[in-house]
Amino acid sequence: MATLLVHIRVRPGAEERFEQIASELYAATHSREHDVRRYEYWRGEEPGTYYTLESFDRFAGFLAHETSPHHEEARPALRDVLEAIRLEWVDPIGGASPLTPTDMPPPQPDATELERALSERLAAQVQDWWLPLRTSDAASRGGGPAQ
């Protein structure tokens, strides 16, 4: 699974246009992508701040999302409205989320060149401090160590 929180800041005055783009991406992603578990946009506390919670069954699903026709079509409009964007890979807490741990397998053999490049540039960051907690999560559920 691959789960991330995207921190977004839009240019002043571009909020309405950004929300329109976000709504279109939300609809296209949920209707056309089969590996998506969560793909939601949220307004932040500060003006012009937004967040996207994304979770895919596989890291390959995230890469497919990033290279999908609807995402590629939205890129120019997003470049016009975005001031900053930062991806933060997150890990669900066992017993407090239905999602499974974020992992970073190598690209699939049938991955496109763009997907291979993105798998390096946007690699899921599995943090060392998560690992013992994952083991604790799995033990409390009666399973073996989580991967």
MARSELUM-547636 format. One record per residue (C-alpha): x, y, z. Coordinates in pm, whole numbers, plus 32768, in hexadecimal, padded with zeros to 4 digits. Each point is the difference from the previous one (the first is absolute). Example, Ala and Ser with C-alpha at 12.3 -4.5 7.8 and 13.67 -1.06 7.14 Angstrom:
# MARSELUM-547636
<<84CE,7E3E,830C>>
<<8089,8158,7FBE>>
# end
This chain:
# MARSELUM-547636
<<8000,8000,8000>>
<<806F,8166,7FCA>>
<<7F6A,8119,80D0>>
<<8064,816A,7FFC>>
<<7F93,8156,8074>>
<<803D,8111,7F01>>
<<8037,815F,808B>>
<<7F8C,8105,7F05>>
<<8013,817A,7FF5>>
<<7F4B,80B5,7EE7>>
<<8046,8159,7F7A>>
<<7F2F,8115,809E>>
<<7EBA,8025,7F43>>
<<801C,7EA7,7F5E>>
<<7F3C,7F43,8107>>
<<7EBD,7FE1,7F3B>>
<<80B4,7F84,7EC7>>
<<80CC,7F09,80D0>>
<<7EC5,7F74,809F>>
<<7F67,7FD2,7EA7>>
<<8135,7F40,7F8A>>
<<8000,7F33,8143>>
<<7E91,7FA3,7FCC>>
<<8045,7F90,7E9C>>
<<812E,7F32,806B>>
<<7F3B,7F64,811C>>
<<7EE8,7F93,7F15>>
<<80EC,7F7C,7EF4>>
<<80DE,7F4A,80F7>>
<<7EE1,7F4E,80AD>>
<<7F50,7FA3,7EBD>>
<<8131,7F8F,7F36>>
<<8102,7F73,80F2>>
<<7FD5,7EAD,80A6>>
<<8127,800D,80F8>>
<<7F87,813A,80B5>>
<<7F86,7FD9,8169>>
<<7FFE,816C,8067>>
<<8020,8139,7F2F>>
<<7F72,812C,80B7>>
<<8041,8175,8008>>
<<7FE9,80D7,8139>>
<<8015,8174,8046>>
<<8103,805F,8104>>
<<7FF5,80FC,8119>>
<<80D5,8108,7F52>>
<<7F7C,80B3,7ECA>>
<<806E,7F50,7EC2>>
<<8066,7EBD,80AD>>
<<7F77,7EB0,7F9E>>
<<804A,7E92,803E>>
<<7FC8,7EC8,7F37>>
<<7FEC,7EAE,80AA>>
<<8056,7EF1,7F03>>
<<8010,7E8A,8036>>
<<8032,7EF8,7EF8>>
<<7FFC,7E84,8019>>
<<815E,7FF8,7F70>>
<<8116,80FA,7FC0>>
<<7FD0,7FA8,7E90>>
<<7E9C,8085,8023>>
<<808A,814D,8078>>
<<80EB,800A,7ED4>>
<<7EE0,7FAB,7F15>>
<<7F3A,811E,809C>>
<<811D,80F6,7FD1>>
<<8021,7F9F,7E90>>
<<7E8C,7FD8,7FB3>>
<<7F6F,80C7,7EDE>>
<<7F1D,80CB,80E7>>
<<8124,8059,80E5>>
<<80E0,805A,7EDA>>
<<7EEA,80DA,7F6D>>
<<7FE0,80BC,814B>>
<<8175,804B,8022>>
<<8006,814A,7F3D>>
<<7ED6,8089,80C2>>
<<809C,7F8F,8149>>
<<8149,80AA,7FA9>>
<<7F3C,8144,7FD0>>
<<7F61,7FF5,815B>>
<<80FE,7F51,80DE>>
<<80FD,80C0,80CD>>
<<8095,7ED2,80B4>>
<<7FC3,7E8D,8026>>
<<80A2,7EFE,80E4>>
<<7FC0,7E8B,8018>>
<<8014,7F62,8158>>
<<7FF0,7E86,800C>>
<<7F33,7F8F,812D>>
<<7FC5,7EB4,80A9>>
<<7EB5,7F8D,8098>>
<<7FF1,7F9D,816C>>
<<7F88,7E9B,8029>>
<<7EAF,7FF9,80AC>>
<<7FC7,8171,7FB3>>
<<7FE7,7FE9,7E83>>
<<7F7C,7EFC,7F0B>>
<<812C,803D,7F1D>>
<<8139,7F28,7FF8>>
<<8168,807A,801F>>
<<80A4,80D1,7EF2>>
<<8108,7F43,7F40>>
<<80EE,8040,7EE1>>
<<802C,7ED7,7F18>>
<<80D0,8027,7EC3>>
<<7F48,8069,7EC3>>
<<7F35,7EF1,7F55>>
<<80A4,7F5C,7ECF>>
<<7EF8,809C,7F1E>>
<<802D,8161,8090>>
<<8027,8116,7F01>>
<<813B,80D3,7FF4>>
<<7F40,8120,80A0>>
<<7F86,7F1D,8119>>
<<8167,7F89,8038>>
<<807E,8167,8011>>
<<7EEA,8064,80F0>>
<<803E,7ECF,80DB>>
<<815B,808F,8042>>
<<7F9C,816E,801D>>
<<7EC6,7FC4,80D2>>
<<8072,7ECA,80BB>>
<<7F31,7F9F,812D>>
<<80CC,804E,8135>>
<<7FD6,7EEB,80FF>>
<<808E,8096,8140>>
<<80DB,7F2C,80E1>>
<<7F40,8067,8137>>
<<7EC1,7F69,7F6F>>
<<808C,7E9F,7FEC>>
<<7FFC,7F97,8170>>
<<7EA5,8096,8025>>
<<7F87,7F36,7ED6>>
<<807D,7EC5,80AB>>
<<7F42,8068,8138>>
<<7EC7,803F,7F2B>>
<<8015,7EA6,7F65>>
<<8040,7F54,814E>>
<<7ED3,80A9,809F>>
<<7F26,7F80,7EE3>>
<<808D,7EA1,802C>>
<<80C1,8004,7EB7>>
<<816E,7FF0,7FB0>>
<<80DD,812F,7FC6>>
<<7F77,80FA,7F05>>
<<80CE,8040,7ECC>>
# end
